[in-house]
Amino acid sequence: MDDIRDLAVIRRAVLSDLDAVNDMHARCSVDTRRARYHGQRDRIRGGEWEWWCDPPYGFSALVTLNARTVGLVNVIGTIPDGLWEAGVLIEDAWQERGLGSRAAAYAVWEARSAGACGIEALVESDNARGKRLFARLGAQWSREEPGTLTARIRFGEPVGADRGLSRPPMGACR
Ligand SMILES: CC(C)(COP(=O)(O)OP(=O)(O)OC[C@H]1O[C@@H](n2cnc3c(N)ncnc32)[C@H](O)[C@@H]1OP(=O)(O)O)[C@@H](O)C(=O)NCCC(=O)NCCS
């Protein structure tokens, strides 16, 4: 059987992707959306999408399979050498196949290349998969509010190749 990670394409999101992104959100469970956004949210509004596609620093990228959007990763910063806020969402039907890990590794590489000093992400304390994903990238953890952990990956610490991660293959990720 094909490894789904080899079929996935990760590419920068553009304004015209909004409908596909919202269709994917509609296919996601309430629990998946809550785990990503820490509240009720079923779609991305136009103004917000414009910001996500062209933030002061950072980027948004889609995970696609046969041109269908199955995941979204955002890394958004407000200062060039600060910690940029990251979030990853994979549609329920495609979870637990390595796509979230692939998307997060892409985010780390791109953020590091773009001048971030690290990334941070909010992860609910009962989100085993989310915690595992960021732990594998070398996150340090803090608890800033009940039920929620902040994962911080500072790029002065070993990430990427130092932790056995390689840049996502160029054929699959662009
Ligand atoms: C969290 C999320 C992005 C992970 O993506 P995914 O494609 O499902 O996860 P992966 O298949 O890449 O697995 C990630 C890790 O979790 C592990 N894992 C998978 N299922 C698990 C489970 N039920 N319990 C514990 N760990 C699990 C995997 O083994 C992997 O760890 P490994 O690299 O050590 O083997 C995805 O599940 C999702 O979108 N969840 C909702 C949004 C969210 O929680 N985002 C994170 C906060 S921003």
The ligand as an ORCA input file, in Angstrom:
! r2SCAN-3c Opt
* xyz 0 1
  C      -2.752     16.832     16.114
  C      -2.785     16.513     14.614
  C      -2.312     17.731     13.809
  C      -1.799     15.367     14.394
  O      -1.782     15.037     13.025
  P      -1.894     13.518     12.586
  O      -1.618     13.439     11.143
  O      -3.177     12.959     13.080
  O      -0.710     12.870     13.461
  P       0.501     11.936     13.021
  O      -0.044     10.743     12.312
  O       1.525     12.756     12.319
  O       1.014     11.471     14.459
  C       1.639     12.385     15.348
  C       2.190     11.593     16.515
  O       1.108     11.188     17.355
  C       1.153      9.783     17.540
  N      -0.226      9.340     17.674
  C      -1.098      9.051     16.678
  N      -2.282      8.709     17.211
  C      -2.151      8.799     18.560
  C      -3.017      8.588     19.651
  N      -4.289      8.216     19.463
  N      -2.525      8.775     20.895
  C      -1.256      9.152     21.095
  N      -0.385      9.393     20.091
  C      -0.834      9.212     18.844
  C       1.840      9.258     16.315
  O       2.396      7.958     16.537
  C       2.881     10.312     16.095
  O       3.957     10.145     17.005
  P       5.334      9.455     16.526
  O       5.907     10.370     15.486
  O       6.136      9.385     17.754
  O       4.969      8.109     15.967
  C      -4.194     16.061     14.122
  O      -4.569     14.909     14.799
  C      -5.230     17.154     14.239
  O      -5.457     17.912     13.312
  N      -5.877     17.236     15.435
  C      -6.834     18.333     15.672
  C      -6.118     19.701     15.735
  C      -5.003     19.690     16.770
  O      -5.075     19.033     17.796
  N      -3.902     20.451     16.476
  C      -2.777     20.543     17.401
  C      -2.806     21.817     18.183
  S      -2.373     23.216     17.163
*
